[in-house]
Amino acid sequence: MRYVIIGNSYAGVSAAEAIRENDTGGEITIISDERYSVYSRPLISYYLAGKVDEEGMCYRSRDFYRKMNVNAMLGREVIKVDTDKRIVTLSGGDAVSYDKLLIATGGKPFVPPMKGADAKGVFTFTTFDDAKKLYDAAKKRGAKHAVIIGGGLIGLKACEGVKASGLKVTIVELGERVLALALDEESGSIVGRRLREEGVNIITSHTVNEILSDEDGVCGVILDDGRKIECELVVVAIGVRPNIDIIKDTEIKVNRGIVTDEYMQTSVEGVYAAGDVAEAYDLVNDRSNVIAIVPLAYDQGRTAGYNMAGVNRKYTGGVSMNSVEVYGIPVMTMGITLPDENDKKEILVYNERGVYRKFILDNGVLVGAILVGEVDHGGILTFMIRNKMNINHLKESLIKGDFLSHIAEIGSEISKNTAQWQKENHLIPDF
């Protein structure tokens, strides 16, 4: 059996491992336009800040491909997929045939159309190469000020790395606060206040209309209200979109991402998708969705790998969850965090002594949470959401000041009742 995996990150690597567990003799080929062995993508800001070196970025050992008997074609770009002939074509004209194909191409940065976006000194921030280029530019050009367009997770990680390099940083965010798609007004203000305490300039409810440049590269930006900000570097961190370019001329069905079934197979037999490029079952919203987080990419990849190797395994769905630390303040969100006012969800809030907790319930079932300042036992909360637990009898515990002792009590109750919840919901815990 010939397995081809396009993509060399969490989904692709976990798929290769699952295939090899079940097919020791099959031919596995991983193709990636990145030239590096698989690395931990969330660590690129730490590399930029000088907290880890290139070796510390490794997600698997350097001899991973040899040990797994995987043919790694790194630094090679796939330009076309022919699902009829079962061939992928690479830049340069080489072709690789497959029996089973996994598309794990991840997401690609979204750069909105704006004047000057192609100027020297404009960067995105999603790959190891992005971090290296940004690091070199900050050092070689003697840059003093960087403007980051976007105050979401990518923008805050870029801010952390750039500021640690010694540059002044301004974040320009179109929303009313940083992390506007995940945090409510109160939690967003806590994070924004901490950033400002560290010297980060934050401009909200505005965006960049134009990037200015001269013969040396970027020299400033112009905001939508006409203000000019002088800078030498610009990082576009507005977000990512599923990287579906290579399958545009195929019959593979695409919605927001590549549509998959419960086995992570696409609309074309023998072709699978996993990770940030795939649209899979969202447990909280009870529909297919693109949830671009590492744990789900890993789970989806393993599910795809098992099924590619002929072992039936269902993907039971995922819960959106993100975690970040902003200058010493841990932040964690999961599930639905910004419910529509018409949804009539029940909201429970605790906000004292630098700790903010918000819980969103739907008819007694926990469907989302925001944790700021104290994120211990976030895994238990994610378990509750994943297993659609009714927690009416635990509501008082969630908003008490001694939350940790009460959540430990809840954890004990979960342990006693796990089997019953699994039986009722047909779900498997993820921790």
Phi, psi and omega per residue, in radians:
M1 nan 2.352 3.141
R2 -1.861 2.008 3.136
Y3 -1.862 2.271 3.050
V4 -2.098 2.268 3.129
I5 -2.078 2.099 3.094
I6 -1.715 1.863 -3.075
G7 2.216 2.357 -3.004
N8 -2.202 0.690 3.090
S9 -2.044 -2.632 -2.980
Y10 -1.027 -0.818 -3.109
A11 -1.145 -0.808 -3.106
G12 -1.131 -0.768 -3.104
V13 -1.218 -0.725 3.129
S14 -1.152 -0.573 3.070
A15 -1.141 -0.762 3.123
A16 -1.057 -0.728 3.126
E17 -1.120 -0.736 -3.138
A18 -1.162 -0.688 3.096
I19 -1.073 -0.829 -3.074
R20 -1.167 -0.523 3.077
E21 -1.096 -0.513 -3.033
N22 -1.943 -0.198 3.118
D23 -2.505 1.673 -3.062
T24 -1.340 -0.275 -3.071
G25 -1.916 -0.138 -3.107
G26 -1.159 2.704 3.140
E27 -1.605 2.008 -3.117
I28 -1.914 2.226 3.073
T29 -2.153 2.207 3.034
I30 -1.866 2.221 3.134
I31 -2.062 2.292 3.134
S32 -2.547 2.463 3.079
D33 -1.348 -0.168 3.038
E34 -1.528 2.532 -3.022
R35 -1.614 0.000 -3.040
Y36 -1.686 2.660 2.900
S37 -1.055 2.788 -3.056
V38 -0.969 2.294 -3.081
Y39 -2.263 2.884 -3.139
S40 -1.462 1.789 -3.074
R41 -1.018 -0.683 3.141
P42 -1.090 -0.231 -3.085
L43 -1.564 0.042 -3.070
I44 -1.124 -0.526 3.098
S45 -1.221 -0.562 3.098
Y46 -1.229 -0.629 3.053
Y47 -1.112 -0.796 3.133
L48 -1.057 -0.617 -3.129
A49 -1.441 -0.088 -3.139
G50 1.426 0.277 -3.104
K51 -1.501 -0.412 3.053
V52 -2.374 2.637 3.069
D53 -1.702 -3.083 -3.074
E54 -1.085 -0.649 3.131
E55 -1.127 -0.652 -3.140
G56 -1.220 -0.203 3.123
M57 -1.405 -0.261 -3.021
C58 -1.098 2.327 3.094
Y59 -1.619 -0.542 3.021
R60 -2.303 2.825 -3.106
S61 -1.098 2.783 -3.102
R62 -1.071 -0.488 -3.117
D63 -1.680 0.344 -3.132
F64 -0.942 -0.832 -3.055
Y65 -1.164 -0.662 3.114
R66 -1.163 -0.797 -3.128
K67 -1.100 -0.617 -3.112
M68 -1.533 -0.027 -3.083
N69 0.949 0.920 3.142
V70 -1.972 2.322 3.037
N71 -1.467 1.873 -3.097
A72 -1.699 1.997 3.092
M73 -1.817 1.473 -3.055
L74 -1.634 2.599 -3.084
G75 1.271 0.372 3.138
R76 -2.077 2.285 -3.080
E77 -1.740 2.270 3.012
V78 -1.462 2.220 -3.112
I79 -1.922 -0.249 -3.108
K80 -2.752 2.498 3.024
V81 -2.111 2.190 3.084
D82 -1.927 1.776 -3.064
T83 -1.352 -0.302 3.085
D84 -1.316 -0.825 -3.139
K85 -1.529 -0.140 -3.102
R86 0.991 0.984 -3.133
I87 -2.371 2.428 2.953
V88 -1.947 2.381 -3.108
T89 -1.867 2.353 -3.123
L90 -1.779 2.810 3.022
S91 -1.059 2.408 -3.046
G92 1.722 -0.212 3.039
G93 1.741 -0.196 3.121
D94 -1.100 2.596 3.132
A95 -2.247 2.518 3.115
V96 -2.199 2.216 3.137
S97 -1.571 2.659 -3.139
Y98 -2.476 2.749 2.928
D99 -1.765 -0.674 3.071
K100 -2.270 2.384 -3.070
L101 -2.187 2.369 3.004
L102 -2.030 2.218 3.039
I103 -1.734 1.939 -3.121
A104 -2.307 0.897 -3.023
T105 -1.423 -0.060 3.063
G106 1.216 -2.679 3.129
G107 -1.947 2.827 3.060
K108 -2.180 2.546 -3.091
P109 -1.066 2.453 3.050
F110 -1.639 2.073 3.083
V111 -1.982 1.915 -3.086
P112 -1.185 2.703 3.098
P113 -1.159 1.986 3.079
M114 -2.580 2.565 -3.127
K115 -1.107 2.280 3.088
G116 1.573 0.049 -3.081
A117 -1.140 -0.313 -3.139
D118 -1.702 0.194 -3.103
A119 -1.244 2.693 3.042
K120 -1.127 2.265 -3.114
G121 1.807 0.087 3.053
V122 -1.831 2.246 -3.043
F123 -2.297 2.761 2.851
T124 -1.861 3.096 -3.037
F125 -2.579 1.264 3.108
T126 -2.315 -0.208 -3.072
T127 -2.220 2.927 3.092
F128 -1.079 -0.728 3.097
D129 -1.059 -0.670 3.082
D130 -1.008 -0.804 -3.120
A131 -1.111 -0.732 3.137
K132 -1.121 -0.785 -3.127
K133 -1.129 -0.709 3.135
L134 -1.167 -0.695 3.102
Y135 -1.082 -0.834 -3.135
D136 -1.089 -0.727 -3.123
A137 -1.137 -0.698 -3.135
A138 -1.124 -0.626 -3.105
K139 -1.449 -0.824 -3.014
K140 -1.281 -0.617 -3.090
R141 -1.522 -0.091 -3.110
G142 1.116 0.635 -3.090
A143 -1.119 2.556 3.129
K144 -2.030 -0.464 -3.021
H145 -2.444 2.298 3.087
A146 -2.105 2.402 3.025
V147 -1.847 2.212 3.105
I148 -1.873 2.105 3.141
I149 -1.604 1.828 -3.113
G150 2.092 2.220 -3.123
G151 -1.972 0.526 3.063
G152 -1.511 -2.825 -3.100
L153 -1.043 -0.773 -3.133
I154 -1.126 -0.738 3.138
G155 -1.094 -0.714 -3.135
L156 -1.224 -0.631 3.083
K157 -1.176 -0.695 3.085
A158 -1.113 -0.715 3.114
C159 -1.022 -0.799 -3.137
E160 -1.014 -0.831 -3.107
G161 -1.206 -0.773 -3.107
V162 -1.144 -0.773 -3.109
K163 -1.148 -0.623 3.097
A164 -1.156 -0.350 3.087
S165 -1.399 -0.046 3.076
G166 1.760 0.126 -3.101
L167 -1.648 2.639 2.934
K168 -1.299 2.491 -3.073
V169 -2.227 2.348 2.972
T170 -2.095 2.205 3.051
I171 -1.753 2.225 3.067
V172 -1.940 2.018 -3.044
E173 -2.150 2.218 -3.118
L174 -1.173 -0.550 3.130
G175 -1.295 -3.114 -3.082
E176 -1.427 -0.161 -3.103
R177 -2.806 2.921 3.038
V178 -1.222 2.713 -3.097
L179 0.892 0.734 -3.015
A180 -1.126 -0.404 -3.123
L181 -1.510 -0.120 -3.086
A182 -2.171 -0.588 -3.049
L183 -1.820 2.575 3.042
D184 -1.440 -3.097 -3.035
E185 -1.056 -0.780 -3.072
E186 -1.198 -0.855 -3.129
S187 -1.167 -0.631 3.090
G188 -1.115 -0.636 3.137
S189 -1.209 -0.579 3.097
I190 -1.108 -0.816 -3.138
V191 -1.166 -0.757 3.128
G192 -1.072 -0.705 3.131
R193 -1.116 -0.688 3.134
R194 -1.153 -0.714 3.104
L195 -1.070 -0.758 -3.138
R196 -1.151 -0.609 3.084
E197 -1.072 -0.510 3.126
E198 -1.543 0.098 3.067
G199 1.609 0.165 3.112
V200 -1.437 2.238 3.078
N201 -1.502 2.198 -3.104
I202 -2.089 2.188 3.070
I203 -2.036 2.003 -3.127
T204 -1.861 2.894 3.133
S205 1.075 0.422 3.090
H206 -2.499 2.885 3.077
T207 -2.468 3.033 3.128
V208 -1.620 2.218 3.103
N209 -1.612 -0.540 -3.050
E210 -2.636 2.482 3.034
I211 -1.846 2.181 -3.104
L212 -1.621 2.586 3.110
S213 -2.624 2.781 3.028
D214 -2.250 -2.818 -3.085
E215 -1.136 -0.352 3.136
D216 -1.615 -0.174 -3.105
G217 2.131 -2.675 -3.084
V218 -1.020 2.386 3.078
C219 -2.283 -0.056 3.108
G220 2.940 3.094 3.059
V221 -2.363 2.722 3.042
I222 -2.051 2.206 -3.131
L223 -1.427 2.994 -3.113
D224 -1.201 -0.229 3.072
D225 -1.760 0.145 3.077
G226 1.651 -0.175 3.133
R227 -1.139 2.510 3.089
K228 -1.944 2.341 3.084
I229 -2.124 2.142 3.115
E230 -1.373 2.379 3.121
C231 -2.829 2.874 3.120
E232 -1.936 -0.272 3.137
L233 -2.355 2.538 3.040
V234 -2.280 2.276 3.051
V235 -1.981 2.090 3.098
V236 -1.567 1.923 -3.051
A237 -2.261 0.832 -3.083
I238 -1.344 -0.522 3.136
G239 2.662 -3.092 3.123
V240 -2.212 2.758 3.065
R241 -2.232 2.632 3.112
P242 -0.939 2.322 -3.101
N243 -1.503 1.533 -3.023
I244 -1.899 0.201 -3.026
D245 -0.954 -0.710 -3.002
I246 -1.265 -0.213 -3.103
I247 -1.974 0.240 -3.094
K248 -1.102 -0.511 -3.116
D249 -1.706 0.325 3.129
T250 -1.918 3.114 3.100
E251 -1.618 0.149 3.124
I252 -1.159 2.192 -3.074
K253 -1.291 2.339 -3.138
V254 -2.241 2.350 2.979
N255 -1.985 -1.886 2.942
R256 -1.304 -0.702 3.035
G257 -2.250 -2.961 3.097
I258 -1.259 2.143 -3.085
V259 -1.255 2.282 3.136
T260 -2.220 2.784 3.043
D261 -1.687 -2.943 -3.065
E262 -1.228 -0.158 3.078
Y263 -1.803 0.139 -3.100
M264 1.174 0.348 3.062
Q265 -1.549 2.507 3.129
T266 -1.447 -3.002 3.124
S267 -1.246 -0.173 3.097
V268 -1.857 2.165 -3.101
E269 -1.026 2.344 3.116
G270 1.521 -0.067 3.124
V271 -2.004 2.209 -3.088
Y272 -2.076 2.837 3.070
A273 -2.481 2.593 -3.132
A274 -2.744 2.716 3.101
G275 1.544 -2.707 -3.009
D276 -1.159 -0.234 3.124
V277 -1.542 -0.231 -2.976
A278 -1.775 2.588 3.023
E279 -1.859 2.023 -3.068
A280 -2.321 -3.117 -2.995
Y281 -1.229 2.218 3.087
D282 -1.756 1.939 -3.055
L283 -1.087 -0.691 -3.039
V284 -1.250 -0.789 -3.091
N285 -1.587 -0.060 3.085
D286 0.958 0.834 3.101
R287 -2.815 2.977 3.073
S288 -1.285 2.520 -3.091
N289 -2.788 2.749 2.986
V290 -1.637 1.998 3.090
I291 -2.068 1.782 -2.973
A292 -1.571 1.340 3.070
I293 -2.348 2.680 -3.020
V294 -1.030 -0.872 -3.079
P295 -1.016 -0.658 -3.130
L296 -1.288 -0.619 3.063
A297 -1.047 -0.749 3.120
Y298 -1.098 -0.852 -3.123
D299 -1.097 -0.755 3.140
Q300 -1.126 -0.703 3.111
G301 -1.076 -0.787 3.120
R302 -1.107 -0.729 3.118
T303 -1.056 -0.812 3.115
A304 -1.061 -0.772 -3.120
G305 -1.053 -0.775 3.096
Y306 -1.014 -0.839 -3.091
N307 -1.213 -0.595 3.066
M308 -1.085 -0.596 -3.131
A309 -1.495 0.079 3.066
G310 1.576 0.175 3.118
V311 -1.836 1.983 -3.091
N312 -1.120 2.194 3.101
R313 -2.630 2.238 -3.103
K314 -1.676 2.490 2.987
Y315 -1.501 2.042 -3.014
T316 -1.481 -0.052 3.096
G317 1.926 2.873 -3.091
G318 -2.331 2.878 3.089
V319 -2.105 2.266 3.090
S320 -1.101 2.286 3.133
M321 -2.657 2.290 3.094
N322 -2.341 2.573 -3.136
S323 -2.434 2.351 3.125
V324 -2.625 2.647 3.038
E325 -2.005 2.191 -3.103
V326 -1.941 1.696 3.131
Y327 0.826 0.955 3.048
G328 1.593 -0.163 3.109
I329 -1.777 1.941 3.108
P330 -1.322 2.449 -3.141
V331 -2.312 2.344 3.122
M332 -2.468 2.330 3.074
T333 -2.250 2.637 3.133
M334 -2.684 2.522 3.098
G335 1.139 -2.558 3.135
I336 -1.408 2.083 -3.127
T337 -1.964 -0.377 -3.137
L338 -2.221 1.293 -3.090
P339 -1.163 2.574 3.064
D340 -1.135 2.471 -3.116
E341 -1.031 -0.481 -3.127
N342 -1.423 -0.126 -3.104
D343 -1.292 -0.367 3.133
K344 1.014 0.744 3.062
K345 -1.361 2.665 3.054
E346 -1.525 2.304 -3.088
I347 -2.012 2.232 3.044
L348 -2.038 2.309 -3.067
V349 -2.317 2.398 2.946
Y350 -2.169 2.245 -3.096
N351 -2.564 1.500 -3.122
E352 -2.568 2.573 3.007
R353 0.893 0.756 3.070
G354 1.353 0.137 3.116
V355 -2.032 2.242 3.128
Y356 -2.164 2.235 3.089
R357 -2.330 2.297 3.091
K358 -2.286 2.284 -3.139
F359 -2.132 2.363 3.140
I360 -1.974 2.154 -3.105
L361 -2.077 2.545 3.075
D362 -2.182 1.821 -3.083
N363 0.960 0.737 3.090
G364 1.513 -0.123 -3.136
V365 -1.688 2.236 3.102
L366 -1.218 2.155 -3.127
V367 -2.100 -0.119 3.130
G368 -3.012 2.798 3.137
A369 -2.752 2.607 2.991
I370 -2.159 2.226 3.103
L371 -2.163 2.211 3.099
V372 -2.313 2.224 3.089
G373 1.603 -0.385 -3.130
E374 -2.701 1.868 -3.034
V375 -2.087 0.178 3.111
D376 -1.022 2.538 3.132
H377 1.172 0.374 3.044
G378 -1.049 -0.522 3.126
G379 -1.116 -0.626 3.111
I380 -1.158 -0.710 3.117
L381 -1.128 -0.706 3.106
T382 -1.106 -0.670 3.076
F383 -1.048 -0.764 3.128
M384 -1.042 -0.781 -3.132
I385 -1.145 -0.819 -3.098
R386 -1.041 -0.670 -3.071
N387 -1.681 0.164 3.025
K388 0.885 0.875 -3.084
M389 -1.389 2.409 2.991
N390 -1.436 2.113 -3.049
I391 -2.115 0.494 3.129
N392 -0.926 -0.676 -3.096
H393 -1.327 -0.113 -3.102
L394 -1.954 0.049 -2.996
K395 -1.035 -0.713 -3.120
E396 -1.110 -0.630 -3.138
S397 -1.117 -0.610 -3.070
L398 -1.116 -0.521 -3.053
I399 -1.942 0.256 3.088
K400 -1.426 2.695 -3.139
G401 -1.110 -0.608 3.113
D402 -1.632 0.912 -3.061
F403 -0.974 -0.720 -3.029
L404 -1.082 -0.707 3.133
S405 -1.186 -0.623 3.138
H406 -1.263 -0.653 -3.134
I407 -1.204 -0.533 3.057
A408 -1.125 -0.662 3.082
E409 -1.099 -0.725 3.108
I410 -1.109 -0.733 3.135
G411 -1.032 -0.670 3.111
S412 -1.125 -0.701 3.122
E413 -1.151 -0.654 3.097
I414 -1.052 -0.780 -3.115
S415 -1.034 -0.683 -3.099
K416 -1.255 -0.465 -3.029
N417 -1.965 0.096 -3.082
T418 -0.951 -0.816 -3.082
A419 -1.033 -0.725 -3.127
Q420 -1.181 -0.739 3.133
W421 -1.111 -0.711 3.122
Q422 -1.093 -0.732 -3.121
K423 -1.115 -0.718 -3.103
E424 -1.263 -0.634 -3.018
N425 -1.821 -0.125 -3.122
H426 1.003 0.728 -3.089
L427 -2.146 2.799 3.123
I428 -2.083 2.282 3.129
P429 -1.116 2.633 -3.084
D430 -1.820 0.336 3.041
F431 -2.606 nan nan
